[in-house]
């Protein structure tokens, strides 16, 4: 642990649960389950706050002082990460407690040090339990090349969906899997496949450096934790075009917006080239949201799925992403070149299955008009 800070030292006096250490606070994730309790926020001037079923809930107790916040946060950092925080005022890292792995971002703000702690279950959920609206995952895990992009806001379960897909591939096929993550979230078992996981800052300097070396390391499956800049996107697309199955994530709210977001990273003069690369290398875009369950017991995934068939590829190549939605609405049959679905259609299905409440679905829909139409179809 960093310096003299101890993770088991009780430093916070809560009203309901007495004296708490940071370990006590993290144990709450295992008690409640990471599908219900996703995050813990620590900030000077506010009580420790969990995100439970998507909503923030504060621990009943005093506001964190600068000293108490540091005593809760600093034990989670290695000496190297504590030094990086002091130099750069922000650091990403990970921490493991019992069966739960935590992704942590520590940063400085107006009142002092802050931490956002995200819990990830140690056990990767089976692909059948993720909540796909159709069996498109069966097509994905048997692909040999192409880019599978999973998008959504922070906390939408993107990493869990990709981990489940990769873990399923690892069980079914003997292949070489290499990941570049910031930080590593799920630990993959060495099943039928051989898997290497590299962490930014520890094993490799950047995503771009990792991709450059990775293409000389004979991978079959590649996972790029996030496409953050033009160079990373360009190399990821190149890997997808040259015979690798590539998984990555992007922060966007729908599938068509993902195409626009990628193009926005590049200057006007390069966008035609990138559109062509995307039309050839893209396999699927899965845009997902986590919606509170109707029974109040956790959350359920809602997905929009784009399958890059001939019509979609042509719309990407000619720069007409606004016309993709009609393909998502109509190409829904159980055929290899279809199996698409809109977010609104999946939300309507979940409402009719009584998994989520109508008003909750209404709140999360991207387009209220098409959501109303979808409710009539399901």
Secondary structure as the mmCIF struct_conf table of DSSP 4:
data_model
#
loop_
_struct_conf.conf_type_id
_struct_conf.id
_struct_conf.beg_label_comp_id
_struct_conf.beg_label_asym_id
_struct_conf.beg_label_seq_id
_struct_conf.end_label_comp_id
_struct_conf.end_label_asym_id
_struct_conf.end_label_seq_id
TURN_TY1_P TURN_TY1_P1 UNK A 3 UNK A 4
TURN_TY1_P TURN_TY1_P2 UNK A 7 UNK A 8
STRN STRN1 UNK A 12 UNK A 14
TURN_TY1_P TURN_TY1_P3 UNK A 15 UNK A 17
STRN STRN2 UNK A 18 UNK A 20
HELX_RH_AL_P HELX_RH_AL_P1 UNK A 22 UNK A 32
TURN_TY1_P TURN_TY1_P4 UNK A 34 UNK A 36
STRN STRN3 UNK A 37 UNK A 43
STRN STRN4 UNK A 44 UNK A 44
TURN_TY1_P TURN_TY1_P5 UNK A 45 UNK A 45
BEND BEND1 UNK A 46 UNK A 46
STRN STRN5 UNK A 49 UNK A 52
TURN_TY1_P TURN_TY1_P6 UNK A 53 UNK A 54
STRN STRN6 UNK A 55 UNK A 58
BEND BEND2 UNK A 60 UNK A 60
STRN STRN7 UNK A 61 UNK A 61
HELX_LH_PP_P HELX_LH_PP_P1 UNK A 62 UNK A 63
STRN STRN8 UNK A 64 UNK A 64
HELX_LH_PP_P HELX_LH_PP_P2 UNK A 65 UNK A 65
HELX_RH_AL_P HELX_RH_AL_P2 UNK A 66 UNK A 73
HELX_RH_3T_P HELX_RH_3T_P1 UNK A 74 UNK A 76
BEND BEND3 UNK A 77 UNK A 77
HELX_RH_AL_P HELX_RH_AL_P3 UNK A 79 UNK A 88
BEND BEND4 UNK A 89 UNK A 89
STRN STRN9 UNK A 90 UNK A 97
TURN_TY1_P TURN_TY1_P7 UNK A 98 UNK A 99
STRN STRN10 UNK A 100 UNK A 109
TURN_TY1_P TURN_TY1_P8 UNK A 110 UNK A 111
STRN STRN11 UNK A 112 UNK A 121
BEND BEND5 UNK A 122 UNK A 123
HELX_LH_PP_P HELX_LH_PP_P3 UNK A 124 UNK A 126
HELX_RH_3T_P HELX_RH_3T_P2 UNK A 127 UNK A 129
TURN_TY1_P TURN_TY1_P9 UNK A 130 UNK A 130
BEND BEND6 UNK A 133 UNK A 135
HELX_RH_AL_P HELX_RH_AL_P4 UNK A 136 UNK A 141
TURN_TY1_P TURN_TY1_P10 UNK A 142 UNK A 142
BEND BEND7 UNK A 144 UNK A 145
STRN STRN12 UNK A 146 UNK A 151
BEND BEND8 UNK A 153 UNK A 153
TURN_TY1_P TURN_TY1_P11 UNK A 154 UNK A 155
BEND BEND9 UNK A 156 UNK A 157
HELX_RH_AL_P HELX_RH_AL_P5 UNK A 158 UNK A 172
STRN STRN13 UNK A 176 UNK A 181
BEND BEND10 UNK A 182 UNK A 183
BEND BEND11 UNK A 186 UNK A 186
HELX_LH_PP_P HELX_LH_PP_P4 UNK A 187 UNK A 189
BEND BEND12 UNK A 191 UNK A 193
STRN STRN14 UNK A 194 UNK A 199
STRN STRN15 UNK A 200 UNK A 200
TURN_TY1_P TURN_TY1_P12 UNK A 201 UNK A 203
STRN STRN16 UNK A 204 UNK A 204
BEND BEND13 UNK A 205 UNK A 205
HELX_RH_AL_P HELX_RH_AL_P6 UNK A 207 UNK A 214
TURN_TY1_P TURN_TY1_P13 UNK A 215 UNK A 218
BEND BEND14 UNK A 220 UNK A 220
STRN STRN17 UNK A 221 UNK A 224
BEND BEND15 UNK A 225 UNK A 225
BEND BEND16 UNK A 229 UNK A 229
HELX_RH_AL_P HELX_RH_AL_P7 UNK A 230 UNK A 241
TURN_TY1_P TURN_TY1_P14 UNK A 242 UNK A 243
STRN STRN18 UNK A 245 UNK A 250
BEND BEND17 UNK A 253 UNK A 254
HELX_RH_AL_P HELX_RH_AL_P8 UNK A 255 UNK A 264
TURN_TY1_P TURN_TY1_P15 UNK A 265 UNK A 265
BEND BEND18 UNK A 266 UNK A 266
HELX_RH_AL_P HELX_RH_AL_P9 UNK A 268 UNK A 281
STRN STRN19 UNK A 282 UNK A 292
TURN_TY1_P TURN_TY1_P16 UNK A 294 UNK A 295
BEND BEND19 UNK A 296 UNK A 298
STRN STRN20 UNK A 299 UNK A 307
HELX_RH_AL_P HELX_RH_AL_P10 UNK A 310 UNK A 317
TURN_TY1_P TURN_TY1_P17 UNK A 318 UNK A 319
HELX_RH_3T_P HELX_RH_3T_P3 UNK A 321 UNK A 323
HELX_RH_AL_P HELX_RH_AL_P11 UNK A 324 UNK A 330
BEND BEND20 UNK A 333 UNK A 335
TURN_TY1_P TURN_TY1_P18 UNK A 336 UNK A 337
STRN STRN21 UNK A 341 UNK A 341
HELX_RH_AL_P HELX_RH_AL_P12 UNK A 343 UNK A 352
TURN_TY1_P TURN_TY1_P19 UNK A 353 UNK A 354
BEND BEND21 UNK A 355 UNK A 356
HELX_RH_AL_P HELX_RH_AL_P13 UNK A 358 UNK A 364
BEND BEND22 UNK A 366 UNK A 366
HELX_RH_AL_P HELX_RH_AL_P14 UNK A 368 UNK A 377
#
